[in-house]
């Protein structure tokens, strides 16, 4: 399992990208929180397949709640289409999207 790459621009809070934050979070859950290997692998899969393609190169400061909500809505809509109208609930969403909802 290879580490999530960090951007060259990631120098702390100023200029840190989502990819930088994701890499640090994955390090934290693996090393500091000592999560099971299978849990970390699942988290890495979600980060690589869902989160980095959408948010990876964006600075942390530029990611607005509205963009997260729009991204989540597109995941839900995609799950509904894949389910061919049988209804969608959290069991049909990728694990990373479960429990995520609109900001209050």
C-alpha positions in Angstrom: 0.0 0.0 0.0 1.6 3.3 -1.1 1.2 6.5 0.8 -1.2 9.2 -0.5 1.0 11.8 -2.3 1.3 15.2 -0.8 1.4 18.3 -3.0 4.4 20.5 -3.3 2.3 23.4 -2.1 1.4 21.9 1.2 3.3 24.0 3.7 0.9 24.0 6.6 -2.5 25.8 6.9 -1.6 28.4 4.2 -1.6 26.7 0.9 -2.3 23.2 2.2 -4.4 21.2 -0.3 -7.1 18.7 0.5 -4.6 16.0 -0.6 -2.2 17.2 2.1 -4.8 17.1 4.7 -6.0 13.7 3.6 -2.4 12.3 3.7 -2.0 13.7 7.2 -5.3 12.3 8.4 -4.5 8.9 7.0 -1.2 9.0 8.8 -3.0 9.9 12.0 -5.5 7.1 11.8 -2.8 4.6 11.0 0.0 5.6 13.3 -1.6 7.6 16.1 -5.0 6.0 16.4 -3.6 2.6 15.4 -6.7 1.5 13.4 -6.8 -2.0 12.0 -5.1 -2.5 8.7 -8.4 -3.3 7.0 -9.9 0.0 8.3 -7.0 2.0 7.0 -7.1 0.3 3.6 -10.8 1.1 3.3 -10.2 4.7 4.2 -7.4 5.0 1.7 -9.7 3.5 -1.0 -12.3 6.1 -0.3 -9.8 8.9 -0.3 -8.3 7.8 -3.6 -11.5 6.9 -5.4 -13.9 9.6 -4.2 -12.3 12.5 -2.4 -9.0 13.2 -4.2 -10.5 13.2 -7.7 -12.9 16.0 -6.6 -11.0 17.9 -3.9 -7.4 16.8 -4.1 -5.8 19.9 -5.6 -8.0 22.4 -3.9 -6.7 24.4 -1.0 -8.4 23.7 2.3 -9.5 27.3 2.6 -11.3 27.2 -0.8 -13.5 24.2 -0.2 -16.9 25.6 0.7 -19.8 23.7 2.3 -21.9 24.3 -0.8 -19.3 22.4 -3.0 -19.3 19.5 -0.6 -23.1 19.4 -0.6 -23.1 19.5 -4.4 -20.6 16.7 -4.6 -22.6 14.6 -2.1 -25.8 15.2 -4.0 -24.0 13.9 -7.2 -23.0 10.8 -5.4 -26.5 10.2 -4.2 -27.9 10.9 -7.7 -25.4 8.5 -9.2 -26.4 5.8 -6.7 -30.0 6.3 -7.5 -29.3 5.8 -11.2 -27.2 2.8 -10.6 -30.0 1.3 -8.5 -32.4 1.8 -11.4 -35.2 3.4 -9.3 -35.2 0.9 -6.5 -34.6 3.6 -3.9 -31.4 4.6 -2.3 -30.3 4.6 1.2 -26.9 4.8 3.0 -26.3 1.1 2.3 -26.0 2.0 -1.4 -23.6 4.9 -1.1 -19.9 4.5 -0.9 -18.7 4.0 2.7 -17.2 7.5 2.7 -20.5 9.2 2.0 -22.4 7.4 4.7 -23.4 9.7 7.5 -22.5 12.8 5.6 -25.3 15.3 5.1 -25.9 18.9 4.3 -24.5 21.6 6.6 -27.1 22.9 9.1 
